[in-house]
Structures are given as C-alpha cells and as structure tokens.
C-alpha cells in the first residue's frame, strides 16, 4: 500500500497474495543460492539446457516462466520481522532474530542423519569480513575472524551445534559448576537420541570432571582425546612431552 503496488496501484498490478507453500519455496530458493551461488538469483529460473552453469531444472519446474517476476514481488512485499514484537535482552537472546531458523535447522539436520556410535566435538568457525558485536578475533585459523560454534559431528557431517555467543545452560553451568564451554557440550550430549556413544575431543574440552559428567549424564557418553599442558585432574602418567620445532625436523 505504501508503495502504491498491487491491484489498482502503479507497480505489480497483477500481484496475487502468496500462499504459505510459495513462501516456503522462495525461502528455499535463498538457501539454495547460499549453498550454490549464482551471479544473479534470477538465473536459477532458467532450465539447464539454456544455462548449463547457473540454470536449475528444479527451480524452473517449480517457479515456471513467471518465476523471475514473482520473485521481484516477493522481495518487495515479504518481511521477516514483526515491528510490534518487543526485542528481548541481547545478553540472554543474542540471536533472537534467527532463533526459529536455527532451531528448525538443527531439527532437520538431526533427522537427516542416523548417528553412529563414534562421534566428535570441536569448534567451527564461520568467517566473514564485516563488523558484528559477536565477531571474535581468530588468528590461529585460516578462516580468519568470525563466529564460533561448538559442533557435534560424525564423518564430516555436522549433527548439531551450539553457538558460542549463546549463554551456557544454567543447569550444567551453575548447578553442576561446569565451565560454559563444557556445559554447551554436555547439553548437546543430552540432545542425542541414543546412549553410549564414544566421543573424541581435543585438549580444549578434556578434563576429568567433564569426562565424569559426560558418563553419568543422560546418555552416558564416553569421551577420549588428548590432554593439554594443564592437568585438569589427570595424573602425571597421562602427560606428554611437547617437542620443539627443531626436534620434529
């Protein structure tokens, strides 16, 4: 209405309301564009025999020839935010704008994979060049600065995640006196659909207290991995000698 668009307006006089199915299709189109980028998203509406590089037969079949114009209408009218909704505190809900999307993403990723017995947990980096309050300085990875998440994986597949900018679960962090890092991992362990997995971790996560909490937890996870220079409750027999660079040559 503000743009004087739609029936009786100046632009998009052939506009018809979007059905819930169409909204899902266009949102899926944006996800596809993120996974397989094209110079222009309109190129995905072409069949592959016309554009072998950027064309997409599935998009052409779903959106048909009117897909490009319909997409322009979608961009003009679609909004993801409710201006009447009160913004929650950033300290407790730093990702509130995309919380529903992240929850759906995690639900789908866990349903799409049958988890085996041997799993692993490590940090993952989502690097980018812009500015953000939660952007972290990362000088020890090729990916560079960006967001950090703790990820539970198997054979290269990310099964579930916990963002580092989210507050650690109070049940683990405060009640059990676990560090925020370990509390996030224990929370992911509790989300697994089965018990008695064996999880490998690096020295950032491992400690005697964490191993015990993981094994007496809901899913009785057995953990293993390397130990850092700090003992963290481990006996001296579990330590290893750090080799200098000259000794490795």
C-alpha positions as CSV (number, residue, x, y, z in Angstrom):
1,X,0.0,0.0,0.0
2,X,2.8,2.4,0.9
3,X,4.5,1.7,-2.5
4,X,1.2,2.0,-4.3
5,X,1.6,-1.5,-5.6
6,X,-0.7,-4.3,-6.3
7,X,-4.2,-4.3,-8.0
8,X,-5.2,-0.7,-8.7
9,X,-1.6,0.6,-8.0
10,X,1.2,1.7,-10.2
11,X,3.5,-1.4,-10.0
12,X,2.8,-5.1,-9.9
13,X,-0.9,-4.7,-10.8
14,X,-1.0,-8.5,-11.5
15,X,0.0,-9.2,-7.9
16,X,-1.7,-12.1,-6.1
17,X,-1.2,-13.0,-2.4
18,X,1.5,-15.5,-1.7
19,X,0.4,-18.9,-0.4
20,X,2.3,-20.5,2.5
21,X,3.7,-23.0,0.0
22,X,5.1,-20.2,-2.2
23,X,6.7,-18.5,0.8
24,X,8.5,-21.8,1.7
25,X,9.6,-22.2,-1.9
26,X,11.2,-18.7,-2.1
27,X,12.9,-19.2,1.2
28,X,14.3,-22.5,0.0
29,X,15.5,-20.6,-3.1
30,X,17.6,-18.3,-0.9
31,X,19.1,-21.3,0.9
32,X,20.0,-22.8,-2.5
33,X,21.5,-19.5,-3.6
34,X,23.7,-19.6,-0.4
35,X,24.8,-23.2,-1.0
36,X,25.3,-22.8,-4.7
37,X,25.7,-19.1,-5.5
38,X,24.9,-17.6,-8.9
39,X,25.8,-14.1,-10.0
40,X,22.1,-13.3,-10.1
41,X,19.4,-15.3,-8.4
42,X,17.1,-14.9,-11.5
43,X,19.5,-17.2,-13.4
44,X,18.3,-20.2,-11.4
45,X,14.8,-19.9,-13.0
46,X,16.3,-21.0,-16.4
47,X,16.4,-24.6,-17.3
48,X,19.9,-26.2,-17.5
49,X,19.7,-26.7,-21.3
50,X,19.6,-22.9,-21.6
51,X,22.1,-22.1,-18.9
52,X,24.2,-25.2,-18.0
53,X,26.2,-23.3,-15.3
54,X,23.6,-21.4,-13.3
55,X,20.3,-22.8,-14.5
56,X,18.3,-25.2,-12.4
57,X,15.8,-27.6,-13.7
58,X,14.0,-28.0,-10.3
59,X,13.6,-24.2,-9.9
60,X,12.4,-23.9,-13.5
61,X,9.8,-26.6,-12.9
62,X,8.6,-25.2,-9.5
63,X,8.5,-21.4,-10.4
64,X,7.9,-21.8,-14.2
65,X,8.4,-18.8,-16.6
66,X,6.8,-16.3,-14.2
67,X,9.4,-17.1,-11.5
68,X,11.5,-14.0,-12.1
69,X,8.6,-11.5,-11.9
70,X,7.1,-13.4,-8.9
71,X,10.5,-13.2,-7.2
72,X,10.5,-9.4,-7.6
73,X,7.1,-9.2,-5.9
74,X,8.3,-11.5,-3.1
75,X,11.3,-9.2,-2.5
76,X,9.0,-6.1,-2.5
77,X,6.4,-7.4,-0.1
78,X,7.9,-10.1,2.1
79,X,9.0,-9.2,5.7
80,X,10.5,-11.4,8.3
81,X,10.2,-9.1,11.3
82,X,7.2,-8.0,13.4
83,X,7.6,-4.3,14.4
84,X,5.2,-4.9,17.3
85,X,7.3,-7.6,18.9
86,X,9.4,-6.5,21.9
87,X,13.1,-7.1,21.4
88,X,14.4,-9.4,24.1
89,X,17.7,-8.6,26.0
90,X,20.7,-9.2,23.9
91,X,22.5,-10.8,26.9
92,X,20.1,-13.7,27.0
93,X,18.9,-13.8,23.4
94,X,21.7,-12.6,21.1
95,X,20.3,-14.5,18.1
96,X,16.6,-13.8,18.6
97,X,16.1,-12.7,15.0
98,X,17.1,-16.1,13.7
99,X,16.4,-18.3,16.7
100,X,13.4,-20.0,15.0
101,X,15.5,-20.6,11.9
102,X,18.4,-22.1,13.9
103,X,16.0,-24.3,15.8
104,X,14.5,-25.6,12.6
105,X,17.9,-26.1,11.0
106,X,19.1,-28.2,14.0
107,X,15.9,-30.3,14.0
108,X,16.3,-31.1,10.3
109,X,20.0,-31.8,10.5
110,X,19.4,-34.3,13.3
111,X,16.5,-36.0,11.4
112,X,18.5,-36.3,8.2
113,X,21.3,-38.4,9.7
114,X,21.4,-41.7,11.5
115,X,24.1,-41.2,14.1
116,X,26.7,-43.9,14.6
117,X,28.5,-44.8,17.8
118,X,31.7,-42.8,17.3
119,X,31.2,-39.1,17.2
120,X,33.4,-36.0,17.8
121,X,33.1,-32.4,19.1
122,X,35.1,-29.5,18.1
123,X,34.8,-25.8,17.4
124,X,33.8,-24.5,13.9
125,X,34.4,-21.0,12.5
126,X,32.0,-19.0,10.3
127,X,34.4,-16.4,8.9
128,X,33.3,-13.0,7.4
129,X,34.9,-9.6,6.8
130,X,32.2,-7.3,8.2
131,X,31.6,-6.0,11.8
132,X,29.5,-7.5,14.4
133,X,29.2,-7.4,18.2
134,X,29.8,-11.2,18.4
135,X,32.6,-11.4,16.0
136,X,35.7,-13.0,17.6
137,X,39.3,-12.4,16.7
138,X,40.7,-15.7,15.4
139,X,44.4,-15.6,14.4
140,X,45.1,-19.3,14.6
141,X,42.8,-20.5,11.7
142,X,42.9,-19.9,8.0
143,X,39.2,-19.0,8.0
144,X,40.0,-15.8,10.0
145,X,37.8,-13.7,12.2
146,X,34.1,-14.6,12.6
147,X,31.5,-16.5,14.6
148,X,32.5,-19.5,16.7
149,X,30.2,-22.5,17.4
150,X,30.7,-25.8,19.1
151,X,29.7,-28.6,16.8
152,X,29.0,-32.3,17.3
153,X,29.9,-34.2,14.1
154,X,30.3,-37.6,12.6
155,X,32.3,-38.4,9.4
156,X,32.3,-34.7,8.4
157,X,28.6,-34.2,8.9
158,X,27.5,-31.6,11.4
159,X,24.8,-33.2,13.5
160,X,24.1,-30.4,16.0
161,X,25.6,-27.1,17.1
162,X,25.7,-24.6,20.0
163,X,26.7,-21.0,19.2
164,X,29.4,-19.5,21.4
165,X,27.6,-16.2,21.8
166,X,24.6,-18.0,23.4
167,X,24.6,-18.2,27.3
168,X,25.6,-21.6,28.6
169,X,22.9,-23.8,30.0
170,X,22.4,-22.9,33.7
171,X,21.5,-26.4,34.7
172,X,25.0,-27.5,33.8
173,X,27.0,-24.3,34.2
174,X,25.7,-23.2,37.6
175,X,24.1,-26.1,39.3
176,X,26.9,-28.6,38.4
177,X,29.7,-26.0,38.4
178,X,30.8,-26.8,34.9
179,X,32.6,-24.3,32.7
180,X,30.5,-22.6,30.0
181,X,32.5,-24.5,27.3
182,X,31.8,-27.9,28.8
183,X,28.2,-27.0,29.7
184,X,27.5,-26.4,26.0
185,X,28.9,-29.8,25.0
186,X,27.1,-31.6,27.8
187,X,23.8,-30.0,26.6
188,X,24.5,-31.3,23.1
189,X,25.1,-34.8,24.5
190,X,21.7,-34.7,26.2
191,X,20.0,-34.0,22.9
192,X,21.3,-37.2,21.3
193,X,18.5,-39.8,20.5
194,X,20.6,-42.8,21.9
195,X,23.1,-43.7,24.6
196,X,26.7,-45.0,24.9
197,X,28.3,-43.0,22.1
198,X,32.1,-42.6,22.1
199,X,33.2,-39.0,21.6
200,X,36.6,-37.7,20.6
201,X,37.7,-34.2,21.7
202,X,40.9,-32.1,21.7
203,X,42.6,-30.7,24.7
204,X,40.4,-27.6,24.8
205,X,37.5,-29.6,26.2
206,X,39.0,-32.5,28.1
207,X,39.2,-32.7,31.9
208,X,38.5,-35.3,34.5
209,X,35.4,-33.5,35.7
210,X,34.0,-33.2,32.2
211,X,34.6,-36.9,31.5
212,X,32.8,-37.9,34.6
213,X,29.8,-35.6,33.9
214,X,29.5,-36.9,30.4
215,X,29.4,-40.5,31.6
216,X,26.9,-40.0,34.4
217,X,24.7,-37.8,32.2
218,X,21.5,-38.7,30.4
219,X,23.1,-40.6,27.5
220,X,26.2,-41.9,29.2
221,X,28.8,-40.6,26.7
222,X,32.3,-42.0,26.9
223,X,34.9,-39.4,25.9
224,X,38.6,-39.6,24.9
225,X,41.2,-37.4,23.4
226,X,44.5,-35.5,24.0
227,X,45.4,-33.7,27.2
228,X,46.8,-30.1,27.2
229,X,49.6,-28.8,29.3
230,X,47.2,-28.1,32.2
231,X,46.5,-31.3,34.1
232,X,42.8,-30.6,34.8
233,X,42.7,-33.5,37.3
234,X,44.6,-36.0,35.1
235,X,47.6,-37.9,36.6
236,X,51.1,-37.1,35.5
237,X,51.3,-40.5,33.7
238,X,48.8,-39.1,31.2
239,X,51.0,-36.2,30.2
240,X,53.1,-36.0,27.1
241,X,56.2,-34.0,26.2
242,X,55.9,-31.1,23.8
243,X,58.5,-31.3,21.1
244,X,60.2,-28.3,19.8
245,X,60.2,-27.4,16.2
246,X,63.8,-28.4,15.8
247,X,63.2,-31.9,17.2
248,X,60.5,-32.5,14.7
249,X,62.8,-32.0,11.7
